[in-house]
Amino acid sequence: MRSTTSGLRLLSAAALVAATAAVGMTGPGGATPAHAAATYRAQYHFTVPDHWKNDPQRPVYVNGKFNYYYLYNADYPTEVGTAWRLATTTDGVAFADQGIAAPKKTNANHDLWSGSAVVDTANTAGFGAGAVIQLVTQMDHPTPAQIASSSGPQAQFLWYSIDGGRTFRPHGETPVIPNGGRRDFRDPKVIWDAARGRWVAAITEGDRIGFFTSPDLKTWTWQSDFVSTHGTLECPDLFPMRADDGTTHWVLGVSAGGIPGTYAYWTGAFDGAAFTADAATPQWLDHGFDWYAGVTWEDPAAPVDRRFGMAWMNNWAYPDTTPTRAADGFNGTDSIVRQITLKHYPDGYALASQPTPALATHAASVRNLGTIQVNDGLVPLAYHGTAYQLDTDVSWTQLENIGLQLRASADGTRHADAGIYHDYSYLNRRQTGQPDTTGTRGESHAPWNPAKTSAHLRILVDRTTIEVFVDDGRFVHSSEVFADPADTGVNLYATGGSATFANTTITEFPDLSQRPAHVVSGFEGSSYDPGWTTSGSFTGTGPSFEYLPGMVGNAVLDTFAGGGDPATGTITSPAFTLDRNHLRFLIAGGDHPPGSPGQTSINLVVNGQIVRTATGDGTGVLKPVDWDIGDLSGQSAQVQVIDQATGAWGHLMVDQLLLSD
């Protein structure tokens, strides 16, 4: 139930007993009560495979898929510092892990913070048409003490990828936008300004957002600042959007402090150098407490009319308070991906969002519970679960409070409540496991017109999160809720009158959690990994540390190291299980396929037979190869590199063998 400053506003005598017992149910740090061992990993939301994630990075559309990058720390919790990890998706619902795309500790600038990636279709930066370019915040040559405290001077650096955004390399160690004496200077969001033929970057600078422009992503010019009164700003966003009345407007977004502390935004105008807001006070894309570092991106099917959006479901007020770390070995869950539109309301323009329509295509079951009448009390719903979508059309005549108890315990003492009270909608997590210990982030509020007597509620419940979309989604509540896994009930309630919950449906989803990718070999040592064998000219050799365009890390397999083009022989991996449905790698060198005189090839061998093969393209630029091996699932295999060529381009280079979905 919702709470007020004078106590709990209750439904009935029975509810009074339950609510009174619920007060103080969470332990120190908002920990959940003791429970049987069970997973807290989300059923249908994105979660990091292991360790830690925080800020999402705006996805980019490459080769028919979205590349979704996010900040990842494999050393959590013993060491700070993030890399960019990659997952791919075609629909924003099901993701496939692809491992580290931009590693930390590559150079003196240590780890990577937030930024943005763009596809440089016109080759403005000179890395090739279609190269994927990152503008990313790093500390500029920090000291060890600054690394430990993440307090080094923040500047913007360029990284680039020539393999479709799978792997990135830094463009030197010098920032393309230096710090310039700023204390806070981070999270560049880059867009292409087609009207003026140049790039624009929005970068947060403490209490303001700076705008910079560039013709080539390397040389940047400061243009203006947009000043806010909402504390330290992070993760800016800037985009044009056509509203439902046909007019086009610019939107400036940012992750801001305070309450709710999610994604604040202004509608207004942008002239290529400065943003002018329609009003000084921002609106909020989410009114819950855990929709931070939000990113939005174009819907390729309607880039001006629709966008997608997602955020990190956590809060810097309690980032490490989660049961997932102990139970499942990770800390990092994202919101559902939303579809966002711009609408004209009587009080101006505002963004509205709903779960992406693609979510419905993954439904495992849809259960229609019909119409339920609630007369000034509590009615249990004929359903139990920990991961589902609930839709209902609620109507009433005269009423004080209406809503749903979610993740309710069998004895009624624990539950999270979503509903409408007088002039606001709310999500209350105080009466179940939750992360806030201060009491300031227990119940979120969003405006509601008290003259209205009906509402559509779409509620997404997953194992540690609840998201409530009210009506068309102008107002949304997204918060972490750490309910006991045994708490699976749903109760409908009304106070001060009766309410009808019509068209009540429950949608369940299959387990959409991703399997982590793993590297077969990155060829990073002075010798090949344990179990690899060599023959012929390659006996006793190891990876080459000579730089090659497109390489990952500092070394590659290069048969030239065995004595130049005349060298011949094999380099063979130990046996491994094909436990993912794709094997990906980078290849360059001689174009001599099997069957041709003097082959240079990499082969996948199963039961003594070559089942996949690839060769170079006669250049020294490493390019990606993707083998679909779904038909070989579970079988034992080896990778063998064969070099029998002795003439021009009589060698082969291979890097970053990765098994992934």
C-alpha positions as CSV (number, residue, x, y, z in Angstrom):
1,M,0.0,0.0,0.0
2,R,1.1,3.6,-0.4
3,S,2.3,5.4,2.7
4,T,1.8,8.9,3.9
5,T,3.6,11.1,6.5
6,S,0.9,10.2,9.0
7,G,1.3,6.4,8.5
8,L,-0.2,3.8,6.2
9,R,-3.4,4.4,4.5
10,L,-5.1,1.0,4.7
11,L,-7.7,-1.1,3.0
12,S,-9.3,-3.1,5.6
13,A,-8.8,-4.6,9.1
14,A,-7.0,-7.6,7.5
15,A,-4.8,-5.3,5.5
16,L,-4.1,-3.3,8.6
17,V,-2.6,-6.3,10.3
18,A,-0.5,-7.1,7.2
19,A,0.7,-3.6,6.7
20,T,1.6,-3.1,10.3
21,A,3.7,-6.3,10.2
22,A,5.4,-5.2,7.1
23,V,6.9,-2.1,8.6
24,G,10.7,-2.7,9.1
25,M,10.6,-6.0,7.2
26,T,13.9,-5.1,5.4
27,G,17.1,-5.6,7.3
28,P,20.2,-3.5,7.4
29,G,21.1,-2.1,4.0
30,G,17.6,-3.0,2.7
31,A,18.5,-6.7,2.6
32,T,15.8,-9.2,1.9
33,P,14.7,-11.6,4.6
34,A,16.3,-15.0,4.7
35,H,15.1,-17.3,1.9
36,A,15.8,-20.5,0.2
37,A,18.6,-20.4,-2.4
38,A,17.2,-19.0,-5.6
39,T,18.3,-17.0,-8.6
40,Y,17.8,-13.2,-8.7
41,R,18.9,-12.9,-12.3
42,A,16.2,-11.3,-14.4
43,Q,14.1,-13.5,-16.6
44,Y,13.6,-11.1,-19.6
45,H,15.7,-8.0,-18.8
46,F,19.3,-7.5,-19.8
47,T,21.8,-8.5,-17.2
48,V,25.6,-8.5,-17.3
49,P,26.9,-12.1,-17.5
50,D,29.2,-11.6,-14.5
51,H,30.8,-9.1,-12.2
52,W,29.7,-5.5,-12.8
53,K,28.0,-3.2,-15.2
54,N,26.8,0.3,-15.0
55,D,26.2,2.9,-17.8
56,P,24.6,1.7,-21.1
57,Q,26.2,3.2,-24.2
58,R,23.9,4.3,-27.0
59,P,23.5,1.3,-29.4
60,V,24.6,1.7,-33.1
61,Y,23.0,-0.2,-36.0
62,V,25.6,-2.2,-37.9
63,N,25.1,-5.0,-40.4
64,G,21.5,-5.6,-39.5
65,K,22.0,-5.7,-35.7
66,F,22.3,-3.2,-32.9
67,N,25.7,-3.1,-31.1
68,Y,24.9,-2.5,-27.5
69,Y,28.0,-1.4,-25.5
70,Y,28.1,-0.9,-21.7
71,L,30.6,-0.2,-19.0
72,Y,31.9,-3.5,-17.6
73,N,34.3,-4.3,-14.8
74,A,35.7,-7.8,-14.7
75,D,37.7,-6.9,-11.5
76,Y,34.7,-5.9,-9.4
77,P,34.6,-5.6,-6.5
78,T,38.3,-5.6,-5.7
79,E,39.3,-3.0,-8.3
80,V,37.7,0.0,-10.0
81,G,37.8,0.7,-13.7
82,T,35.6,-0.2,-16.6
83,A,35.9,-1.5,-20.2
84,W,33.3,-1.4,-22.9
85,R,31.6,-4.8,-23.3
86,L,29.4,-5.6,-26.3
87,A,26.2,-7.4,-26.7
88,T,24.3,-7.7,-30.0
89,T,20.5,-7.7,-30.6
90,T,18.1,-7.5,-33.5
91,D,15.1,-6.4,-31.5
92,G,16.3,-4.9,-28.2
93,V,14.8,-7.8,-26.2
94,A,17.1,-10.9,-26.8
95,F,20.8,-10.1,-26.5
96,A,23.9,-12.1,-27.3
97,D,27.1,-11.4,-25.4
98,Q,30.2,-10.7,-27.6
99,G,32.8,-10.1,-24.9
100,I,35.1,-7.1,-24.4
101,A,35.0,-4.6,-27.3
102,A,37.3,-1.9,-25.9
103,P,39.6,-3.1,-23.1
104,K,40.8,-1.1,-20.1
105,K,44.4,-0.6,-19.2
106,T,45.3,-0.5,-22.9
107,N,47.5,2.6,-22.4
108,A,48.4,5.2,-19.9
109,N,44.8,6.5,-19.7
110,H,43.7,3.3,-18.0
111,D,40.0,2.6,-18.1
112,L,37.1,3.8,-20.3
113,W,34.1,5.7,-19.0
114,S,31.0,6.7,-20.9
115,G,30.9,8.1,-24.4
116,S,29.2,7.2,-27.6
117,A,29.9,5.3,-30.8
118,V,29.0,6.4,-34.3
119,V,29.2,4.8,-37.8
120,D,31.4,7.1,-39.9
121,T,29.8,6.3,-43.2
122,A,31.5,9.2,-45.1
123,N,35.0,8.4,-43.7
124,T,35.3,11.8,-42.1
125,A,37.9,10.5,-39.6
126,G,40.0,8.7,-42.1
127,F,39.7,5.2,-40.7
128,G,37.6,4.0,-43.6
129,A,34.0,4.3,-44.7
130,G,31.8,2.5,-42.2
131,A,34.3,2.5,-39.4
132,V,32.8,2.6,-36.0
133,I,34.2,5.5,-33.9
134,Q,34.0,6.0,-30.2
135,L,34.4,9.4,-28.5
136,V,34.9,8.3,-24.9
137,T,36.0,9.8,-21.6
138,Q,39.2,8.6,-20.0
139,M,41.5,10.1,-17.4
140,D,44.4,11.9,-19.1
141,H,47.6,10.1,-17.9
142,P,46.4,9.6,-14.3
143,T,48.7,8.8,-11.4
144,P,48.3,5.5,-9.5
145,A,46.5,7.4,-6.8
146,Q,44.2,9.1,-9.3
147,I,43.4,5.7,-10.8
148,A,42.5,4.2,-7.5
149,S,40.1,7.1,-6.7
150,S,38.9,7.8,-10.3
151,S,40.0,11.4,-9.8
152,G,42.3,12.0,-12.8
153,P,41.7,14.8,-15.3
154,Q,38.8,13.8,-17.5
155,A,39.2,14.3,-21.2
156,Q,37.7,12.9,-24.5
157,F,39.6,10.3,-26.5
158,L,39.1,8.7,-29.9
159,W,38.9,4.9,-30.4
160,Y,38.1,3.2,-33.7
161,S,36.9,-0.1,-35.1
162,I,37.3,-1.5,-38.6
163,D,35.5,-4.8,-37.9
164,G,32.0,-3.5,-37.5
165,G,32.3,-2.4,-33.9
166,R,33.4,-5.8,-32.6
167,T,36.8,-4.5,-31.3
168,F,38.3,-1.1,-30.8
169,R,41.8,0.4,-30.6
170,P,42.7,3.8,-29.2
171,H,43.8,6.5,-31.6
172,G,46.9,7.4,-29.6
173,E,47.1,8.6,-26.0
174,T,46.4,12.3,-26.6
175,P,42.8,13.6,-26.0
176,V,41.0,15.0,-29.0
177,I,39.2,17.3,-26.5
178,P,41.5,18.1,-23.6
179,N,40.3,18.7,-20.1
180,G,40.9,22.5,-20.2
181,G,40.9,22.9,-16.4
182,R,37.5,21.5,-15.8
183,R,36.7,19.4,-12.7
184,D,33.9,17.4,-14.4
185,F,34.1,16.8,-18.1
186,R,32.7,13.5,-19.3
187,D,30.2,11.3,-21.2
188,P,30.3,12.8,-24.8
189,K,27.2,12.1,-26.9
190,V,28.0,12.5,-30.6
191,I,25.5,13.0,-33.4
192,W,25.8,14.0,-37.1
193,D,24.4,17.4,-37.9
194,A,23.3,16.8,-41.5
195,A,22.1,20.4,-42.0
196,R,25.6,21.7,-41.4
197,G,27.7,18.7,-42.4
198,R,29.5,18.3,-39.1
199,W,29.6,16.3,-35.9
200,V,28.1,17.7,-32.7
201,A,29.1,16.5,-29.2
202,A,27.2,17.2,-26.0
203,I,29.5,16.8,-23.0
204,T,28.6,17.2,-19.3
205,E,30.7,19.7,-17.3
206,G,29.4,19.6,-13.8
207,D,26.2,21.8,-13.7
208,R,26.2,22.4,-17.5
209,I,26.3,20.7,-20.9
210,G,28.9,21.9,-23.4
211,F,28.4,21.7,-27.1
212,F,31.3,21.1,-29.4
213,T,31.5,20.7,-33.2
214,S,33.9,18.8,-35.5
215,P,34.3,18.1,-39.2
216,D,36.3,14.9,-38.6
217,L,35.8,13.6,-35.1
218,K,39.4,14.6,-34.3
219,T,39.4,18.4,-34.3
220,W,36.7,19.9,-32.0
221,T,35.6,23.5,-31.4
222,W,33.6,24.6,-28.3
223,Q,30.3,26.4,-29.2
224,S,28.2,27.0,-26.1
225,D,27.0,25.8,-22.7
226,F,23.6,24.9,-21.4
227,V,23.4,25.5,-17.7
228,S,21.2,23.5,-15.3
229,T,20.3,23.8,-11.6
230,H,20.1,20.0,-11.0
231,G,23.5,19.3,-9.5
232,T,26.2,17.3,-11.3
233,L,25.0,16.2,-14.7
234,E,26.0,13.0,-16.5
235,C,25.3,11.1,-19.7
236,P,23.8,13.8,-22.0
237,D,21.5,13.1,-24.9
238,L,20.6,15.3,-27.9
239,F,18.3,14.5,-30.8
240,P,15.5,15.9,-33.1
241,M,12.1,14.3,-33.1
242,R,8.8,14.8,-34.9
243,A,5.8,15.1,-32.6
244,D,2.4,13.5,-33.2
245,D,1.2,16.9,-34.6
246,G,3.8,16.9,-37.3
247,T,6.1,19.5,-35.9
248,T,9.8,18.8,-35.2
249,H,11.5,19.7,-32.0
250,W,14.9,19.1,-30.4
251,V,15.3,17.2,-27.1
252,L,18.2,17.6,-24.7
253,G,18.4,14.9,-22.0
254,V,20.7,14.3,-19.1
255,S,21.0,12.1,-16.0
256,A,20.5,14.5,-13.1
257,G,20.8,14.4,-9.4
258,G,18.1,14.8,-6.7
259,I,14.7,13.2,-6.7
260,P,13.8,11.2,-8.8
261,G,17.4,11.5,-10.2
262,T,16.8,9.7,-13.5
263,Y,16.6,11.1,-17.0
264,A,15.7,14.8,-17.1
265,Y,14.9,16.4,-20.5
266,W,14.0,19.7,-22.1
267,T,12.2,20.2,-25.4
268,G,13.4,23.2,-27.4
269,A,15.4,24.3,-30.4
270,F,19.0,23.6,-31.5
271,D,20.7,25.8,-34.1
272,G,23.8,23.6,-34.5
273,A,25.7,25.5,-31.8
274,A,23.4,26.2,-28.9
275,F,20.2,24.7,-27.3
276,T,17.3,26.9,-26.3
277,A,14.8,25.2,-24.0
278,D,11.0,25.7,-24.1
279,A,11.0,26.0,-20.3
280,A,13.6,26.2,-17.6
281,T,12.3,23.3,-15.6
282,P,12.9,19.9,-17.1
283,Q,10.5,17.0,-17.4
284,W,11.4,13.4,-16.4
285,L,11.3,10.4,-18.7
286,D,11.0,8.2,-15.6
287,H,9.8,9.1,-12.1
288,G,11.1,6.0,-10.3
289,F,14.5,5.9,-8.5
290,D,16.5,3.5,-10.7
291,W,16.5,4.6,-14.4
292,Y,20.0,6.1,-14.6
293,A,22.5,6.8,-17.4
294,G,19.7,6.5,-19.9
295,V,20.4,6.4,-23.6
296,T,18.1,6.7,-26.6
297,W,18.6,5.9,-30.2
298,E,16.8,6.0,-33.6
299,D,14.3,3.4,-34.7
300,P,15.7,2.6,-38.2
301,A,12.2,2.1,-39.4
302,A,11.1,5.6,-38.4
303,P,14.2,7.6,-37.3
304,V,12.5,10.9,-36.9
305,D,9.2,9.7,-35.4
306,R,10.3,7.0,-32.9
307,R,13.3,6.2,-30.7
308,F,14.2,3.4,-28.4
309,G,15.6,4.0,-24.9
310,M,17.0,2.0,-22.0
311,A,18.8,2.7,-18.7
312,W,20.8,1.2,-15.9
313,M,18.4,0.1,-13.1
314,N,20.5,1.2,-10.2
315,N,21.3,4.4,-8.3
316,W,24.6,5.9,-7.2
317,A,23.0,6.3,-3.7
318,Y,23.2,2.5,-3.2
319,P,25.1,1.0,-6.2
320,D,26.4,-2.1,-4.4
321,T,23.2,-3.1,-2.5
322,T,21.8,-6.0,-4.4
323,P,21.1,-9.7,-3.7
324,T,22.3,-10.7,-7.2
325,R,26.0,-10.4,-6.2
326,A,25.9,-13.1,-3.6
327,A,23.3,-15.3,-5.2
328,D,24.3,-15.1,-8.9
329,G,27.8,-13.5,-9.0
330,F,26.9,-10.2,-10.8
331,N,25.7,-6.7,-10.2
332,G,24.0,-5.0,-13.2
333,T,20.5,-5.1,-14.6
334,D,19.0,-2.8,-17.3
335,S,15.5,-1.5,-17.8
336,I,13.4,-2.9,-20.5
337,V,14.0,-1.2,-23.9
338,R,11.3,1.3,-24.6
339,Q,9.8,2.8,-27.7
340,I,9.7,6.6,-27.3
341,T,7.5,9.2,-29.1
342,L,7.0,12.9,-28.7
343,K,3.5,14.1,-28.1
344,H,1.7,17.4,-27.9
345,Y,-0.3,17.7,-24.7
346,P,-2.4,20.7,-23.4
347,D,0.6,21.8,-21.3
348,G,3.2,21.4,-24.0
349,Y,5.4,18.7,-25.6
350,A,6.5,15.7,-23.8
351,L,8.0,12.2,-24.4
352,A,5.9,9.2,-23.9
353,S,7.2,5.6,-23.7
354,Q,6.0,2.0,-23.7
355,P,7.9,-1.3,-23.7
356,T,9.2,-2.0,-27.1
357,P,6.6,-3.8,-29.3
358,A,9.2,-6.5,-29.9
359,L,8.7,-7.7,-26.3
360,A,5.3,-9.2,-27.2
361,T,7.0,-11.4,-29.9
362,H,8.8,-13.2,-27.1
363,A,5.8,-14.0,-25.0
364,A,5.7,-17.6,-23.8
365,S,2.1,-17.4,-22.6
366,V,-0.7,-14.8,-22.3
367,R,-3.4,-15.4,-19.7
368,N,-6.6,-13.4,-19.7
369,L,-8.0,-13.0,-16.2
370,G,-11.0,-11.0,-17.3
371,T,-12.7,-8.4,-15.2
372,I,-12.3,-8.3,-11.4
373,Q,-14.4,-6.1,-9.1
374,V,-12.9,-4.7,-5.9
375,N,-15.2,-3.2,-3.3
376,D,-13.2,-1.2,-0.8
377,G,-10.8,-3.9,0.1
378,L,-8.3,-6.5,-1.2
379,V,-8.8,-9.2,-3.8
380,P,-6.1,-11.8,-4.5
381,L,-5.4,-12.3,-8.2
382,A,-5.6,-15.9,-9.5
383,Y,-1.9,-15.8,-10.5
384,H,1.5,-16.2,-8.8
385,G,4.9,-15.3,-10.4
386,T,8.2,-13.4,-10.1
387,A,8.6,-12.4,-13.8
388,Y,5.7,-11.2,-15.9
389,Q,3.9,-8.3,-17.6
390,L,0.5,-7.3,-16.1
391,D,-1.9,-5.2,-18.1
392,T,-5.2,-3.9,-16.7
393,D,-7.8,-1.2,-17.4
394,V,-8.9,0.3,-14.1
395,S,-12.0,2.4,-13.7
396,W,-13.9,3.9,-10.7
397,T,-16.5,6.4,-9.7
398,Q,-15.4,7.8,-6.4
399,L,-12.2,6.5,-4.8
400,E,-9.4,7.4,-2.5
401,N,-6.7,4.9,-3.4
402,I,-6.4,2.2,-6.0
403,G,-3.6,-0.2,-7.0
404,L,-1.9,-3.6,-7.0
405,Q,0.2,-5.3,-4.4
406,L,3.1,-7.0,-6.4
407,R,5.5,-9.7,-5.2
408,A,3.2,-10.3,-2.2
409,S,4.1,-12.8,0.5
410,A,1.8,-15.6,1.4
411,D,1.1,-14.0,4.8
412,G,0.5,-10.5,3.4
413,T,3.3,-8.9,5.3
414,R,5.6,-8.1,2.3
415,H,4.7,-6.5,-1.0
416,A,5.4,-3.6,-3.4
417,D,2.5,-1.4,-4.3
418,A,1.7,0.4,-7.6
419,G,-1.3,2.6,-7.9
420,I,-3.0,6.0,-8.0
421,Y,-3.8,8.2,-5.0
422,H,-5.7,11.5,-5.4
423,D,-3.4,13.6,-7.7
424,Y,-0.4,11.2,-8.2
425,S,0.5,7.8,-9.3
426,Y,3.1,5.9,-7.2
427,L,5.3,2.9,-6.8
428,N,6.0,2.0,-3.2
429,R,8.7,-0.5,-2.3
430,R,9.0,0.2,1.4
431,Q,7.2,-2.9,2.5
432,T,9.5,-5.4,0.8
433,G,13.2,-5.9,0.2
434,Q,14.7,-2.7,-1.4
435,P,18.1,-1.0,-1.5
436,D,17.5,2.4,0.1
437,T,18.4,2.8,3.8
438,T,17.6,6.5,4.1
439,G,13.9,6.4,3.6
440,T,14.0,9.1,0.9
441,R,13.6,6.7,-2.0
442,G,10.8,4.4,-0.8
443,E,7.8,5.7,-2.8
444,S,8.0,7.5,-6.2
445,H,5.4,9.9,-7.4
446,A,4.3,11.2,-10.8
447,P,1.5,13.7,-11.6
448,W,-2.1,12.4,-12.1
449,N,-5.2,14.3,-13.1
450,P,-7.7,13.7,-10.2
451,A,-10.6,14.4,-12.5
452,K,-9.8,11.2,-14.4
453,T,-11.6,8.1,-13.3
454,S,-9.8,5.4,-15.4
455,A,-6.3,4.4,-16.2
456,H,-4.4,1.7,-18.1
457,L,-1.6,0.2,-16.1
458,R,1.2,-1.8,-17.8
459,I,3.5,-3.3,-15.1
460,L,6.7,-5.2,-15.8
461,V,7.8,-7.3,-12.9
462,D,11.1,-9.2,-13.0
463,R,13.1,-10.8,-10.2
464,T,14.6,-7.5,-8.9
465,T,12.8,-4.8,-10.8
466,I,9.3,-3.3,-11.3
467,E,8.4,-0.8,-14.1
468,V,5.0,0.9,-14.1
469,F,3.8,2.6,-17.3
470,V,0.7,4.7,-16.7
471,D,-1.7,5.3,-19.6
472,D,0.3,6.3,-22.7
473,G,3.6,6.3,-20.8
474,R,4.2,10.0,-20.3
475,F,4.7,9.0,-16.6
476,V,6.6,5.8,-15.7
477,H,8.0,4.5,-12.4
478,S,11.1,2.2,-12.6
479,S,12.7,0.9,-9.4
480,E,14.6,-1.9,-8.0
481,V,12.6,-4.2,-5.7
482,F,14.4,-7.1,-3.9
483,A,11.5,-9.3,-3.0
484,D,12.0,-12.7,-1.5
485,P,11.9,-15.3,-4.3
486,A,9.1,-17.0,-2.5
487,D,6.9,-13.8,-2.6
488,T,4.9,-14.4,-5.8
489,G,1.4,-13.1,-5.0
490,V,-0.6,-10.3,-6.7
491,N,-3.5,-8.5,-4.9
492,L,-5.8,-5.8,-6.2
493,Y,-7.0,-3.1,-3.8
494,A,-9.3,-0.1,-3.6
495,T,-9.9,2.3,-0.7
496,G,-12.9,4.5,-0.3
497,G,-15.0,3.0,-3.0
498,S,-15.1,0.3,-5.6
499,A,-13.0,-0.2,-8.7
500,T,-13.2,-2.4,-11.8
501,F,-10.0,-4.1,-13.2
502,A,-10.9,-5.0,-16.7
503,N,-9.0,-6.7,-19.5
504,T,-6.5,-8.0,-16.9
505,T,-3.9,-10.1,-18.6
506,I,-0.6,-11.7,-17.5
507,T,2.2,-12.2,-20.1
508,E,5.1,-14.5,-19.2
509,F,8.4,-14.7,-21.1
510,P,11.0,-17.4,-21.5
511,D,14.5,-17.1,-19.9
512,L,16.2,-14.5,-22.2
513,S,19.4,-14.2,-20.2
514,Q,22.5,-14.3,-22.4
515,R,25.3,-16.9,-22.3
516,P,28.7,-15.2,-21.8
517,A,31.0,-15.3,-24.8
518,H,34.5,-16.8,-24.2
519,V,37.8,-16.4,-26.0
520,V,39.3,-19.6,-27.4
521,S,42.6,-17.6,-27.8
522,G,43.5,-13.9,-28.1
523,F,47.2,-14.8,-29.0
524,E,48.5,-12.3,-26.5
525,G,51.4,-14.1,-24.9
526,S,55.0,-14.6,-26.0
527,S,54.0,-18.3,-26.6
528,Y,50.8,-19.9,-27.7
529,D,48.2,-20.7,-25.1
530,P,48.6,-24.1,-23.2
531,G,47.7,-27.0,-25.4
532,W,48.4,-25.4,-28.7
533,T,50.8,-27.3,-30.9
534,T,53.1,-26.2,-33.8
535,S,54.8,-28.1,-36.6
536,G,57.2,-27.4,-39.4
537,S,58.7,-24.0,-39.6
538,F,56.5,-22.8,-36.7
539,T,57.9,-25.2,-34.1
540,G,59.0,-23.1,-31.1
541,T,57.4,-19.9,-32.4
542,G,54.8,-17.8,-30.7
543,P,52.5,-14.9,-31.5
544,S,53.8,-11.8,-33.3
545,F,53.9,-8.4,-31.7
546,E,54.1,-6.5,-34.9
547,Y,51.2,-4.1,-35.4
548,L,48.5,-5.0,-37.9
549,P,45.4,-2.9,-38.7
550,G,42.4,-4.3,-36.9
551,M,44.3,-6.4,-34.4
552,V,43.0,-6.8,-30.9
553,G,45.5,-6.2,-28.1
554,N,49.2,-6.4,-28.7
555,A,49.8,-9.6,-30.6
556,V,48.4,-11.9,-33.3
557,L,49.0,-15.4,-34.8
558,D,51.2,-14.7,-37.8
559,T,52.8,-17.5,-39.8
560,F,55.3,-15.0,-41.2
561,A,57.1,-15.3,-37.8
562,G,58.3,-18.8,-38.8
563,G,60.7,-17.4,-41.4
564,G,58.8,-15.2,-43.7
565,D,56.7,-16.3,-46.7
566,P,58.8,-19.5,-47.3
567,A,57.8,-20.9,-43.9
568,T,55.3,-23.7,-43.9
569,G,53.6,-25.9,-41.2
570,T,50.6,-25.9,-38.9
571,I,49.5,-24.3,-35.7
572,T,46.7,-26.2,-33.9
573,S,44.5,-25.6,-30.9
574,P,43.7,-28.1,-28.2
575,A,40.3,-29.7,-28.4
576,F,37.4,-27.6,-27.1
577,T,33.6,-27.9,-27.0
578,L,31.4,-26.0,-29.4
579,D,29.1,-24.6,-26.7
580,R,28.0,-21.5,-28.5
581,N,26.4,-21.1,-31.9
582,H,29.0,-18.8,-33.6
583,L,32.8,-18.9,-33.8
584,R,34.2,-15.5,-34.7
585,F,37.8,-14.3,-35.5
586,L,39.9,-11.9,-37.5
587,I,41.9,-12.9,-40.5
588,A,44.4,-11.4,-43.0
589,G,47.1,-12.5,-45.3
590,G,47.4,-14.9,-48.3
591,D,44.4,-15.7,-50.4
592,H,45.1,-19.4,-50.8
593,P,42.0,-21.6,-50.0
594,P,42.2,-25.3,-49.4
595,G,42.5,-27.2,-52.7
596,S,44.6,-24.4,-54.3
597,P,48.4,-24.8,-54.6
598,G,50.0,-23.9,-51.3
599,Q,47.0,-23.2,-49.1
600,T,46.9,-20.6,-46.3
601,S,43.8,-21.4,-44.4
602,I,42.2,-21.6,-40.9
603,N,40.0,-24.7,-40.5
604,L,37.5,-25.9,-38.0
605,V,38.1,-29.7,-37.6
606,V,35.4,-32.0,-36.1
607,N,36.0,-35.8,-36.0
608,G,39.0,-35.4,-38.3
609,Q,37.0,-33.6,-40.9
610,I,37.2,-29.9,-42.0
611,V,33.7,-28.5,-41.4
612,R,34.5,-24.8,-41.9
613,T,37.4,-23.0,-43.6
614,A,38.5,-19.5,-44.4
615,T,41.5,-17.8,-46.0
616,G,42.9,-14.3,-46.3
617,D,42.2,-11.6,-48.9
618,G,45.7,-10.7,-49.9
619,T,46.1,-7.8,-47.6
620,G,47.5,-7.1,-44.1
621,V,44.3,-5.7,-42.7
622,L,42.5,-8.0,-40.3
623,K,38.9,-8.5,-41.2
624,P,36.1,-10.3,-39.3
625,V,34.9,-13.8,-40.2
626,D,31.8,-15.3,-38.5
627,W,31.1,-19.0,-38.7
628,D,27.6,-20.2,-37.8
629,I,28.2,-23.5,-36.0
630,G,24.8,-24.1,-34.5
631,D,24.6,-27.4,-36.3
632,L,27.7,-28.6,-34.5
633,S,26.5,-27.8,-31.0
634,G,28.1,-29.8,-28.3
635,Q,30.8,-31.4,-30.4
636,S,34.5,-31.4,-29.8
637,A,36.6,-29.4,-32.3
638,Q,40.0,-28.0,-33.0
639,V,41.1,-25.0,-34.9
640,Q,44.1,-25.6,-37.3
641,V,46.0,-22.9,-39.2
642,I,47.8,-24.4,-42.2
643,D,50.4,-22.5,-44.2
644,Q,51.8,-24.4,-47.3
645,A,52.4,-21.4,-49.4
646,T,56.0,-20.2,-50.1
647,G,55.4,-17.3,-52.6
648,A,53.9,-13.8,-52.3
649,W,51.5,-13.5,-49.4
650,G,52.6,-17.0,-48.4
651,H,51.5,-16.4,-44.8
652,L,48.3,-16.0,-42.7
653,M,47.4,-13.8,-39.7
654,V,44.7,-14.7,-37.2
655,D,43.4,-13.0,-34.1
656,Q,40.8,-13.1,-31.4
657,L,39.0,-16.5,-31.7
658,L,35.7,-16.0,-29.9
659,L,32.9,-18.4,-29.2
660,S,29.6,-16.5,-28.8
661,D,25.9,-16.6,-29.6
